[in-house]
Each structure stands twice: as C-alpha cells, then as structure tokens.
Amino acid sequence: AKANAGEWASAIVGSRFVLFANDPEVLRQAINNVQVPELNLNSTEAYQTALTQLTDRRIGLVVANLAALDNDDLTTASNLPQTVAAAIALDRHGLILDTLWSDAADRPDTAPALAAPPRALGYIPKTAAIALTGTDLTQRWSQIQTLLSGGGSLTQTLRQAVTRLETDWGISLNDNIFNWTQGEFALGLLPVEAGNAADWVFVTQTNEQAEAAIAELDRRAAERGYTSGAFSLRDYGRVFAWTKLKPTTNASTSGPRLRLEPDVLGVHGSFEGYEVIASSIAAIDAAFSAPFDGSIRQQEGFVIGRSSLGEVNDGYLYLDWETGKTTLERQFPIVRFVELFGRPVFDRLQSVATSTYGREGNLNRAQAIVRFKA
C-alpha cells in the first residue's frame, strides 16, 4: 500500500477549477494532461465517440477504462469491453443511462430485433420481481456464458446459481432448454414467500422441436425418480408435473404420523402457441392467468420504463426492486453487500428497466431508466 494512503491532495488551477486527488503525483499528472492535449481524455477515440453518439440531453458523462481497473471481477473477465461510456440524463420518471461500449470488430452488424414487447411477456405475472424478454435466446445465453467465464465474486455467485438449477433438474440449460428455443422468450422470477424457494416461469414459442425436447426432459426427470403426470388446470387444459412422493411426519394427539406428500420438480404446459415451464403448480397457474389477470406488460414500472426507452430494441430486462428485494437477497447473498455500500441509492430505488439496441461496427448500445421513490 502507498505510504500516504488515505491522504488527499488539492490544487487551484486558474480561477475556475479546484482539483482533488488521493495522491500528489496523480494531481501533477492531471495538471500535465491539461498542458499536453494528446495525453488527456478529450483526445481519446472512446471519449469522442461517446460525445457524438450518446444523448445530448446529458447532465454528465462517465468513461470507464475497464482494462485499467485493478479489480478481479472485471480484469479476469477477458471478454468484457475495454472501455464503457455512459451519459447521464434526467427524465420526468427518473434517471436515464445511455451506454456505449466497443468489442471485437469481426462480428457482423445486427439491427434491433423488436418493435414491441414480445407476446411471451404476457405470461409473466405483474408481480414478478425480475423479467427478461427478447428473441434469439441462444445468442443471449452465449453472451451470458462469456460474462460468466470471468473470475471474481460476482460472476462466481451467478455461476453457482446456474449450476444449482442444472443440478436440481439434472439437465444442461444449453443442451436441454436453449438449443430448441426459437423466436420469442420470456423469463420471470416471482417473489419468494416466507420459508420457500423463489418460483420462476420460462415461456417460449412452440415449434416443431418442442415435443422432442419436452420428452427428453421427461426422460431426465424419470432418471431422478420423478413421474410425469397430467392434470387439468382450470380452463387452461392439461398441464404436466414432474413429481415424486416423499414421506413426511405430522404431529397428532396419538403421536407422529407418517404420510406421503408430492415433491414437485417442475411443471410444463402449452397454451395458445407458447410452451410454459415453471418451478411449481402455483407458478404455472399464475403464468396462464397473467394474460387475463395482469402481466408484467401492464405493470406500471415496466410501462414507464418502456415509454422512456427506444421503441425498437432487442428486448427488456426489468427489475422491480420494491417487489424483488427480498427475493434477490435470498437467492444472491452478495446483493446484501452491494446494498450496504449503496444504501442511500437502494433505500430509494423503485425499479430499473434496460434494453440493448443492436450493434453497428464494433459499437454496442444500451439504455436504462432508474426510477426512485418520490
């Protein structure tokens, strides 16, 4: 560590600026950068691109050189971009972040894929804590796997969540779910109830590969001792549950009694051209009811987020922090530590909606709207 760690240095430059730094040498470099233009940020390609490409409504601009940060979560993920720029703008609904980053230039350009939220999102209940929707899940999953290949505590936590799901189901998400998913998809994480694991719902358009894929899931469930059984769910037709019986004991006046209860691994069914897979009977019931009782598409935060983001995009990631805080804390303990350091923000955070907008050259674009409580 530096001998003067924790100390501050300051300097007045002309009559307009006061500079602060955590080391006198850093301060000298800053003053030198003003005198030698080719050394300062204004002369870099990343900064100039950000000025021309990002919103001119900005009240501030952030440029991060990730390659220069000494942080395991970032530097060990070699596929992350070298530079990220974000413009900060004010909107009547909250804070807008307009973000730009570059990556390898050997990938083809891609135009935004959607002009409206996918219909699949209509099966995610409006009470969902997190909702993700778009098209071409295979490509999205490939991008997620690239990020998860890095080191650090954050990526490790996310990898553990994926591994836990694959282990519980005895499947590979890539080989048994995403490889047959085509067209629209939507994924929702539902609020957790006291003492229970969080429920989730996955929706994708029905296609000719779906029947064989579901049959493979049946086979894998059978290998783990589960049986696929059909039952009627209200007026939605037949759905199938992977269940097995497990013994439990209940206390009674004559002593403990043994009884059998169903252990549900998951539930699946088809409805109006969509395949729905859920973690429980309650979750799939909520999914099938969502088009009538209210889906995330009608949720106030999502509607506001959509109105503030670009109409043509690659899909949406929506977080309802008020609803999902407890669920996220239980599923990902690292969230508690993030909250601790950002308490002034998280105490007032209401929701976040974000979307990406394709790729042109080696430039990628995304926007997010962050809403706070009044």
C-alpha positions, 0 to 999 in steps of 0.5 A: 500500500502507498505510504500516504494512503488515505491522504488527499491532495488539492490544487487551484488551477486558474480561477475556475477549477479546484482539483482533488486527488488521493495522491500528489503525483496523480494531481501533477499528472492531471495538471500535465494532461491539461498542458499536453492535449494528446495525453488527456481524455478529450483526445481519446477515440472512446471519449469522442465517440461517446460525445457524438453518439450518446444523448445530448440531453446529458447532465454528465458523462462517465468513461470507464477504462475497464482494462485499467481497473485493478479489480478481479471481477472485471480484469479476469473477465477477458471478454468484457469491453475495454472501455464503457461510456455512459451519459447521464440524463434526467427524465420526468420518471427518473434517471436515464443511462445511455451506454456505449461500449466497443468489442471485437470488430469481426462480428457482423452488424445486427439491427434491433430485433423488436418493435414491441414487447414480445407476446411471451411477456404476457405470461409473466405475472405483474408481480414478478420481481425480475423479467427478461424478454427478447428473441434469439435466446441462444445468442443471449445465453452465449453472451451470458456464458462469456460474462460468466467465464470471468473470475471474481465474486460476482460472476462466481455467485451467478455461476453457482446459481446456474449450476444449482438449477442444472443440478436440481433438474439434472439437465444442461440449460444449453443442451436441454432448454436453449438449443430448441428455443426459437423466436420469442422468450420470456423469463420471470422470477416471482417473489419468494414467500416466507420459508420457500424457494423463489418460483420462476416461469420460462415461456417460449414459442412452440415449434416443431422441436418442442415435443422432442425436447419436452420428452427428453426432459421427461426422460431426465426427470424419470432418471431422478425418480420423478413421474410425469403426470397430467392434470387439468388446470382450470380452463387452461387444459392439461398441464404436466408435473414432474413429481415424486412422493416423499414421506413426511411426519405430522404431529397428532394427539396419538403421536407422529404420523407418517404420510406421503406428500408430492415433491414437485420438480417442475411443471410444463404446459402449452397454451395458445402457441407458447410452451410454459415451464415453471418451478411449481403448480402455483407458478404455472397457474399464475403464468396462464392467468397473467394474460387475463389477470395482469402481466408484467406488460401492464405493470406500471414500472415496466410501462414507464420504463418502456415509454422512456426507452427506444421503441425498437430494441432487442428486448427488456430486462426489468427489475422491480426492486420494491417487489424483488428485494427480498427475493434477490437477497435470498437467492444472491447473498452478495446483493446484501453487500452491494446494498450496504455500500449503496444504501442511500441509492437502494433505500430509494430505488423503485425499479430499473428497466434496460434494453440493448439496441443492436450493434453497428461496427464494433459499437454496442448500445444500451439504455436504462431508466432508474426510477426512485421513490418520490 
